[in-house]
């Protein structure tokens, strides 16, 4: 299992376009991936689930993956969501 904490970068948080881009990237990996914010966690391959976390710019989230490409998935997604531009 791989895990990495990161800070949400986009101005609109994990909502709308950033969430869609995040999910599109997550679906490229075979690993099971979840995003954790506080006590809540969501499947990284579901836009609706991701948006229910309500992660805003500056919030700390943890990306956790389990599978053959877990480390690559975690690193790629953490880098993607911490960037300011989407």
Backbone atoms as SQL, in Angstrom:
CREATE TABLE atoms (id INTEGER PRIMARY KEY, chain TEXT, resi INTEGER, resn TEXT, atom TEXT, x REAL, y REAL, z REAL);
INSERT INTO atoms VALUES
  (1, 'A', 1, 'UNK', 'N', 0.841, -1.187, 0.000),
  (2, 'A', 1, 'UNK', 'CA', 0.000, 0.000, 0.000),
  (3, 'A', 1, 'UNK', 'C', 0.884, 1.247, 0.000),
  (4, 'A', 2, 'UNK', 'N', 0.462, 2.247, -0.751),
  (5, 'A', 2, 'UNK', 'CA', 1.179, 3.517, -0.816),
  (6, 'A', 2, 'UNK', 'C', 0.246, 4.615, -0.319),
  (7, 'A', 3, 'UNK', 'N', 0.832, 5.631, 0.293),
  (8, 'A', 3, 'UNK', 'CA', 0.033, 6.712, 0.850),
  (9, 'A', 3, 'UNK', 'C', 0.838, 8.008, 0.806),
  (10, 'A', 4, 'UNK', 'N', 0.153, 9.106, 0.511),
  (11, 'A', 4, 'UNK', 'CA', 0.842, 10.401, 0.489),
  (12, 'A', 4, 'UNK', 'C', -0.140, 11.500, 0.847),
  (13, 'A', 5, 'UNK', 'N', 0.299, 12.392, 1.720),
  (14, 'A', 5, 'UNK', 'CA', -0.516, 13.545, 2.089),
  (15, 'A', 5, 'UNK', 'C', -0.135, 14.713, 1.188),
  (16, 'A', 6, 'UNK', 'N', -1.121, 15.482, 0.785),
  (17, 'A', 6, 'UNK', 'CA', -0.871, 16.642, -0.066),
  (18, 'A', 6, 'UNK', 'C', -1.886, 17.731, 0.250),
  (19, 'A', 7, 'UNK', 'N', -1.675, 18.900, -0.316),
  (20, 'A', 7, 'UNK', 'CA', -2.573, 20.031, -0.123),
  (21, 'A', 7, 'UNK', 'C', -3.275, 20.333, -1.439),
  (22, 'A', 8, 'UNK', 'N', -4.587, 20.573, -1.358),
  (23, 'A', 8, 'UNK', 'CA', -5.375, 20.873, -2.550),
  (24, 'A', 8, 'UNK', 'C', -4.956, 22.236, -3.095),
  (25, 'A', 9, 'UNK', 'N', -4.595, 22.287, -4.373),
  (26, 'A', 9, 'UNK', 'CA', -4.088, 23.511, -4.979),
  (27, 'A', 9, 'UNK', 'C', -5.093, 24.345, -5.752),
  (28, 'A', 10, 'UNK', 'N', -5.990, 23.728, -6.551),
  (29, 'A', 10, 'UNK', 'CA', -6.893, 24.519, -7.398),
  (30, 'A', 10, 'UNK', 'C', -7.794, 25.449, -6.580),
  (31, 'A', 11, 'UNK', 'N', -8.046, 26.623, -7.118),
  (32, 'A', 11, 'UNK', 'CA', -8.875, 27.626, -6.447),
  (33, 'A', 11, 'UNK', 'C', -10.256, 27.076, -6.087),
  (34, 'A', 12, 'UNK', 'N', -10.827, 26.264, -6.994),
  (35, 'A', 12, 'UNK', 'CA', -12.168, 25.721, -6.740),
  (36, 'A', 12, 'UNK', 'C', -12.143, 24.416, -5.948),
  (37, 'A', 13, 'UNK', 'N', -10.968, 24.006, -5.491),
  (38, 'A', 13, 'UNK', 'CA', -10.850, 22.784, -4.694),
  (39, 'A', 13, 'UNK', 'C', -11.055, 21.539, -5.545),
  (40, 'A', 14, 'UNK', 'N', -11.482, 20.466, -4.912),
  (41, 'A', 14, 'UNK', 'CA', -11.751, 19.217, -5.639),
  (42, 'A', 14, 'UNK', 'C', -13.209, 19.220, -6.088),
  (43, 'A', 15, 'UNK', 'N', -13.534, 20.115, -6.996),
  (44, 'A', 15, 'UNK', 'CA', -14.896, 20.255, -7.471),
  (45, 'A', 15, 'UNK', 'C', -14.855, 20.495, -8.977),
  (46, 'A', 16, 'UNK', 'N', -15.899, 20.100, -9.657),
  (47, 'A', 16, 'UNK', 'CA', -16.065, 20.334, -11.091),
  (48, 'A', 16, 'UNK', 'C', -14.868, 19.872, -11.923),
  (49, 'A', 17, 'UNK', 'N', -14.221, 20.799, -12.627),
  (50, 'A', 17, 'UNK', 'CA', -13.150, 20.415, -13.550),
  (51, 'A', 17, 'UNK', 'C', -11.968, 19.724, -12.855),
  (52, 'A', 18, 'UNK', 'N', -11.441, 20.252, -11.756),
  (53, 'A', 18, 'UNK', 'CA', -10.326, 19.547, -11.103),
  (54, 'A', 18, 'UNK', 'C', -10.695, 18.122, -10.681),
  (55, 'A', 19, 'UNK', 'N', -11.916, 17.929, -10.197),
  (56, 'A', 19, 'UNK', 'CA', -12.347, 16.591, -9.789),
  (57, 'A', 19, 'UNK', 'C', -12.412, 15.666, -10.999),
  (58, 'A', 20, 'UNK', 'N', -12.931, 16.168, -12.114),
  (59, 'A', 20, 'UNK', 'CA', -13.035, 15.355, -13.331),
  (60, 'A', 20, 'UNK', 'C', -11.645, 14.963, -13.843),
  (61, 'A', 21, 'UNK', 'N', -10.704, 15.902, -13.814),
  (62, 'A', 21, 'UNK', 'CA', -9.347, 15.602, -14.267),
  (63, 'A', 21, 'UNK', 'C', -8.672, 14.605, -13.316),
  (64, 'A', 22, 'UNK', 'N', -8.923, 14.759, -12.026),
  (65, 'A', 22, 'UNK', 'CA', -8.358, 13.861, -11.022),
  (66, 'A', 22, 'UNK', 'C', -8.866, 12.435, -11.250),
  (67, 'A', 23, 'UNK', 'N', -10.177, 12.299, -11.454),
  (68, 'A', 23, 'UNK', 'CA', -10.794, 10.977, -11.672),
  (69, 'A', 23, 'UNK', 'C', -10.292, 10.364, -12.976),
  (70, 'A', 24, 'UNK', 'N', -10.182, 11.168, -14.018),
  (71, 'A', 24, 'UNK', 'CA', -9.675, 10.667, -15.299),
  (72, 'A', 24, 'UNK', 'C', -8.267, 10.099, -15.122),
  (73, 'A', 25, 'UNK', 'N', -7.431, 10.799, -14.384),
  (74, 'A', 25, 'UNK', 'CA', -6.067, 10.326, -14.126),
  (75, 'A', 25, 'UNK', 'C', -6.088, 9.059, -13.262),
  (76, 'A', 26, 'UNK', 'N', -6.951, 9.032, -12.257),
  (77, 'A', 26, 'UNK', 'CA', -7.032, 7.874, -11.352),
  (78, 'A', 26, 'UNK', 'C', -7.445, 6.604, -12.108),
  (79, 'A', 27, 'UNK', 'N', -8.321, 6.762, -13.092),
  (80, 'A', 27, 'UNK', 'CA', -8.814, 5.601, -13.844),
  (81, 'A', 27, 'UNK', 'C', -7.736, 4.967, -14.718),
  (82, 'A', 28, 'UNK', 'N', -6.616, 5.645, -14.909),
  (83, 'A', 28, 'UNK', 'CA', -5.526, 5.090, -15.713),
  (84, 'A', 28, 'UNK', 'C', -4.726, 4.048, -14.926),
  (85, 'A', 29, 'UNK', 'N', -4.960, 3.959, -13.635),
  (86, 'A', 29, 'UNK', 'CA', -4.231, 3.014, -12.788),
  (87, 'A', 29, 'UNK', 'C', -5.110, 1.841, -12.414),
  (88, 'A', 30, 'UNK', 'N', -4.494, 0.667, -12.265),
  (89, 'A', 30, 'UNK', 'CA', -5.256, -0.527, -11.910),
  (90, 'A', 30, 'UNK', 'C', -5.480, -0.634, -10.405),
  (91, 'A', 31, 'UNK', 'N', -4.705, 0.096, -9.621),
  (92, 'A', 31, 'UNK', 'CA', -4.818, 0.039, -8.161),
  (93, 'A', 31, 'UNK', 'C', -6.156, 0.577, -7.668),
  (94, 'A', 32, 'UNK', 'N', -6.556, 0.121, -6.483),
  (95, 'A', 32, 'UNK', 'CA', -7.701, 0.697, -5.790),
  (96, 'A', 32, 'UNK', 'C', -7.187, 1.957, -5.104),
  (97, 'A', 33, 'UNK', 'N', -7.841, 3.085, -5.356),
  (98, 'A', 33, 'UNK', 'CA', -7.359, 4.366, -4.853),
  (99, 'A', 33, 'UNK', 'C', -8.478, 5.066, -4.090),
  (100, 'A', 34, 'UNK', 'N', -8.144, 5.578, -2.905),
  (101, 'A', 34, 'UNK', 'CA', -9.098, 6.367, -2.133),
  (102, 'A', 34, 'UNK', 'C', -8.460, 7.694, -1.748),
  (103, 'A', 35, 'UNK', 'N', -9.318, 8.691, -1.568),
  (104, 'A', 35, 'UNK', 'CA', -8.885, 10.004, -1.103),
  (105, 'A', 35, 'UNK', 'C', -9.500, 10.185, 0.280),
  (106, 'A', 36, 'UNK', 'N', -8.682, 10.579, 1.243),
  (107, 'A', 36, 'UNK', 'CA', -9.142, 10.729, 2.615),
  (108, 'A', 36, 'UNK', 'C', -9.030, 12.192, 3.032),
  (109, 'A', 37, 'UNK', 'N', -10.122, 12.711, 3.589),
  (110, 'A', 37, 'UNK', 'CA', -10.123, 14.067, 4.158),
  (111, 'A', 37, 'UNK', 'C', -10.803, 13.971, 5.515),
  (112, 'A', 38, 'UNK', 'N', -10.027, 14.174, 6.556),
  (113, 'A', 38, 'UNK', 'CA', -10.573, 14.058, 7.909),
  (114, 'A', 38, 'UNK', 'C', -11.018, 12.632, 8.167),
  (115, 'A', 39, 'UNK', 'N', -12.258, 12.470, 8.555),
  (116, 'A', 39, 'UNK', 'CA', -12.821, 11.148, 8.851),
  (117, 'A', 39, 'UNK', 'C', -13.461, 10.497, 7.625),
  (118, 'A', 40, 'UNK', 'N', -13.533, 11.236, 6.523),
  (119, 'A', 40, 'UNK', 'CA', -14.239, 10.739, 5.336),
  (120, 'A', 40, 'UNK', 'C', -13.261, 10.260, 4.278),
  (121, 'A', 41, 'UNK', 'N', -13.678, 9.240, 3.535),
  (122, 'A', 41, 'UNK', 'CA', -12.868, 8.797, 2.409),
  (123, 'A', 41, 'UNK', 'C', -13.767, 8.508, 1.217),
  (124, 'A', 42, 'UNK', 'N', -13.200, 8.647, 0.020),
  (125, 'A', 42, 'UNK', 'CA', -13.970, 8.491, -1.214),
  (126, 'A', 42, 'UNK', 'C', -13.147, 7.766, -2.262),
  (127, 'A', 43, 'UNK', 'N', -13.831, 7.001, -3.087),
  (128, 'A', 43, 'UNK', 'CA', -13.213, 6.313, -4.214),
  (129, 'A', 43, 'UNK', 'C', -12.687, 7.364, -5.194),
  (130, 'A', 44, 'UNK', 'N', -11.392, 7.289, -5.499),
  (131, 'A', 44, 'UNK', 'CA', -10.770, 8.285, -6.375),
  (132, 'A', 44, 'UNK', 'C', -11.218, 8.157, -7.828),
  (133, 'A', 45, 'UNK', 'N', -11.938, 7.110, -8.149),
  (134, 'A', 45, 'UNK', 'CA', -12.377, 6.898, -9.531),
  (135, 'A', 45, 'UNK', 'C', -13.843, 7.298, -9.734),
  (136, 'A', 46, 'UNK', 'N', -14.399, 8.051, -8.770),
  (137, 'A', 46, 'UNK', 'CA', -15.784, 8.506, -8.854),
  (138, 'A', 46, 'UNK', 'C', -15.854, 10.018, -8.606),
  (139, 'A', 47, 'UNK', 'N', -16.200, 10.783, -9.634),
  (140, 'A', 47, 'UNK', 'CA', -16.293, 12.247, -9.495),
  (141, 'A', 47, 'UNK', 'C', -17.253, 12.641, -8.391),
  (142, 'A', 48, 'UNK', 'N', -18.408, 11.994, -8.351),
  (143, 'A', 48, 'UNK', 'CA', -19.418, 12.329, -7.351),
  (144, 'A', 48, 'UNK', 'C', -18.887, 12.096, -5.937),
  (145, 'A', 49, 'UNK', 'N', -18.243, 10.967, -5.732),
  (146, 'A', 49, 'UNK', 'CA', -17.692, 10.652, -4.402),
  (147, 'A', 49, 'UNK', 'C', -16.609, 11.655, -4.012),
  (148, 'A', 50, 'UNK', 'N', -15.749, 12.003, -4.962),
  (149, 'A', 50, 'UNK', 'CA', -14.672, 12.957, -4.695),
  (150, 'A', 50, 'UNK', 'C', -15.252, 14.309, -4.277),
  (151, 'A', 51, 'UNK', 'N', -16.273, 14.764, -4.996),
  (152, 'A', 51, 'UNK', 'CA', -16.859, 16.076, -4.697),
  (153, 'A', 51, 'UNK', 'C', -17.563, 16.091, -3.336),
  (154, 'A', 52, 'UNK', 'N', -18.055, 14.938, -2.869),
  (155, 'A', 52, 'UNK', 'CA', -18.729, 14.908, -1.567),
  (156, 'A', 52, 'UNK', 'C', -17.758, 15.140, -0.407),
  (157, 'A', 53, 'UNK', 'N', -16.464, 15.020, -0.658),
  (158, 'A', 53, 'UNK', 'CA', -15.483, 15.302, 0.397),
  (159, 'A', 53, 'UNK', 'C', -15.446, 16.791, 0.734),
  (160, 'A', 54, 'UNK', 'N', -15.818, 17.635, -0.229),
  (161, 'A', 54, 'UNK', 'CA', -15.814, 19.077, -0.003),
  (162, 'A', 54, 'UNK', 'C', -14.424, 19.652, 0.225),
  (163, 'A', 55, 'UNK', 'N', -13.410, 19.076, -0.424),
  (164, 'A', 55, 'UNK', 'CA', -12.036, 19.552, -0.253),
  (165, 'A', 55, 'UNK', 'C', -11.847, 20.883, -0.976),
  (166, 'A', 56, 'UNK', 'N', -11.412, 21.884, -0.221),
  (167, 'A', 56, 'UNK', 'CA', -11.218, 23.219, -0.763),
  (168, 'A', 56, 'UNK', 'C', -9.728, 23.535, -0.881),
  (169, 'A', 57, 'UNK', 'N', -9.409, 24.607, -1.592),
  (170, 'A', 57, 'UNK', 'CA', -8.018, 25.040, -1.753),
  (171, 'A', 57, 'UNK', 'C', -7.372, 25.178, -0.375),
  (172, 'A', 58, 'UNK', 'N', -6.209, 24.569, -0.234),
  (173, 'A', 58, 'UNK', 'CA', -5.477, 24.647, 1.027),
  (174, 'A', 58, 'UNK', 'C', -5.767, 23.516, 1.997),
  (175, 'A', 59, 'UNK', 'N', -6.824, 22.742, 1.736),
  (176, 'A', 59, 'UNK', 'CA', -7.144, 21.602, 2.604),
  (177, 'A', 59, 'UNK', 'C', -6.112, 20.492, 2.431),
  (178, 'A', 60, 'UNK', 'N', -5.877, 19.780, 3.499),
  (179, 'A', 60, 'UNK', 'CA', -4.960, 18.645, 3.458),
  (180, 'A', 60, 'UNK', 'C', -5.750, 17.372, 3.196),
  (181, 'A', 61, 'UNK', 'N', -5.305, 16.597, 2.203),
  (182, 'A', 61, 'UNK', 'CA', -5.944, 15.312, 1.910),
  (183, 'A', 61, 'UNK', 'C', -4.857, 14.241, 1.837),
  (184, 'A', 62, 'UNK', 'N', -5.278, 13.003, 1.995),
  (185, 'A', 62, 'UNK', 'CA', -4.366, 11.872, 1.857),
  (186, 'A', 62, 'UNK', 'C', -4.856, 11.006, 0.714),
  (187, 'A', 63, 'UNK', 'N', -3.938, 10.636, -0.153),
  (188, 'A', 63, 'UNK', 'CA', -4.261, 9.736, -1.262),
  (189, 'A', 63, 'UNK', 'C', -3.643, 8.390, -0.920),
  (190, 'A', 64, 'UNK', 'N', -4.459, 7.351, -0.938),
  (191, 'A', 64, 'UNK', 'CA', -4.020, 6.015, -0.549),
  (192, 'A', 64, 'UNK', 'C', -4.356, 5.044, -1.685),
  (193, 'A', 65, 'UNK', 'N', -3.397, 4.204, -2.045),
  (194, 'A', 65, 'UNK', 'CA', -3.625, 3.246, -3.131),
  (195, 'A', 65, 'UNK', 'C', -3.073, 1.878, -2.759),
  (196, 'A', 66, 'UNK', 'N', -3.732, 0.865, -3.282),
  (197, 'A', 66, 'UNK', 'CA', -3.286, -0.507, -3.069),
  (198, 'A', 66, 'UNK', 'C', -3.387, -1.253, -4.393),
  (199, 'A', 67, 'UNK', 'N', -2.256, -1.839, -4.821),
  (200, 'A', 67, 'UNK', 'CA', -2.228, -2.572, -6.077),
  (201, 'A', 67, 'UNK', 'C', -0.853, -2.513, -6.705),
  (202, 'A', 68, 'UNK', 'N', -0.754, -3.053, -7.922),
  (203, 'A', 68, 'UNK', 'CA', 0.526, -3.155, -8.621),
  (204, 'A', 68, 'UNK', 'C', 1.191, -1.810, -8.896),
  (205, 'A', 69, 'UNK', 'N', 0.378, -0.791, -9.201),
  (206, 'A', 69, 'UNK', 'CA', 0.950, 0.520, -9.540),
  (207, 'A', 69, 'UNK', 'C', 0.606, 1.576, -8.482),
  (208, 'A', 70, 'UNK', 'N', 0.488, 1.143, -7.238),
  (209, 'A', 70, 'UNK', 'CA', 0.045, 2.019, -6.145),
  (210, 'A', 70, 'UNK', 'C', 0.931, 3.239, -5.953),
  (211, 'A', 71, 'UNK', 'N', 2.239, 3.053, -5.896),
  (212, 'A', 71, 'UNK', 'CA', 3.134, 4.191, -5.642),
  (213, 'A', 71, 'UNK', 'C', 3.080, 5.205, -6.770),
  (214, 'A', 72, 'UNK', 'N', 3.074, 4.714, -8.000),
  (215, 'A', 72, 'UNK', 'CA', 2.992, 5.617, -9.154),
  (216, 'A', 72, 'UNK', 'C', 1.665, 6.380, -9.144),
  (217, 'A', 73, 'UNK', 'N', 0.583, 5.683, -8.802),
  (218, 'A', 73, 'UNK', 'CA', -0.740, 6.312, -8.753),
  (219, 'A', 73, 'UNK', 'C', -0.771, 7.419, -7.704),
  (220, 'A', 74, 'UNK', 'N', -0.287, 7.121, -6.514),
  (221, 'A', 74, 'UNK', 'CA', -0.281, 8.100, -5.425),
  (222, 'A', 74, 'UNK', 'C', 0.551, 9.328, -5.798),
  (223, 'A', 75, 'UNK', 'N', 1.745, 9.111, -6.331),
  (224, 'A', 75, 'UNK', 'CA', 2.618, 10.226, -6.692),
  (225, 'A', 75, 'UNK', 'C', 2.017, 11.084, -7.801),
  (226, 'A', 76, 'UNK', 'N', 1.492, 10.446, -8.821),
  (227, 'A', 76, 'UNK', 'CA', 0.897, 11.171, -9.951),
  (228, 'A', 76, 'UNK', 'C', -0.300, 12.000, -9.503),
  (229, 'A', 77, 'UNK', 'N', -1.199, 11.400, -8.725),
  (230, 'A', 77, 'UNK', 'CA', -2.411, 12.096, -8.301),
  (231, 'A', 77, 'UNK', 'C', -2.105, 13.205, -7.297),
  (232, 'A', 78, 'UNK', 'N', -1.144, 12.980, -6.412),
  (233, 'A', 78, 'UNK', 'CA', -0.772, 14.014, -5.440),
  (234, 'A', 78, 'UNK', 'C', -0.178, 15.220, -6.166),
  (235, 'A', 79, 'UNK', 'N', 0.677, 14.972, -7.142),
  (236, 'A', 79, 'UNK', 'CA', 1.268, 16.062, -7.920),
  (237, 'A', 79, 'UNK', 'C', 0.187, 16.814, -8.702),
  (238, 'A', 80, 'UNK', 'N', -0.761, 16.066, -9.255),
  (239, 'A', 80, 'UNK', 'CA', -1.833, 16.675, -10.048),
  (240, 'A', 80, 'UNK', 'C', -2.698, 17.609, -9.204),
  (241, 'A', 81, 'UNK', 'N', -3.142, 17.151, -8.045),
  (242, 'A', 81, 'UNK', 'CA', -4.092, 17.930, -7.250),
  (243, 'A', 81, 'UNK', 'C', -3.416, 19.046, -6.459),
  (244, 'A', 82, 'UNK', 'N', -2.112, 18.951, -6.256),
  (245, 'A', 82, 'UNK', 'CA', -1.439, 20.024, -5.523),
  (246, 'A', 82, 'UNK', 'C', -1.068, 21.201, -6.427),
  (247, 'A', 83, 'UNK', 'N', -1.134, 20.986, -7.737),
  (248, 'A', 83, 'UNK', 'CA', -0.834, 22.073, -8.693),
  (249, 'A', 83, 'UNK', 'C', -1.967, 23.103, -8.664),
  (250, 'A', 84, 'UNK', 'N', -1.617, 24.371, -8.854),
  (251, 'A', 84, 'UNK', 'CA', -2.624, 25.431, -8.823),
  (252, 'A', 84, 'UNK', 'C', -3.478, 25.501, -10.076),
  (253, 'A', 85, 'UNK', 'N', -2.910, 25.097, -11.208),
  (254, 'A', 85, 'UNK', 'CA', -3.615, 25.232, -12.487),
  (255, 'A', 85, 'UNK', 'C', -4.186, 23.894, -12.949),
  (256, 'A', 86, 'UNK', 'N', -5.423, 23.931, -13.468),
  (257, 'A', 86, 'UNK', 'CA', -6.045, 22.728, -14.031),
  (258, 'A', 86, 'UNK', 'C', -6.729, 23.047, -15.308);
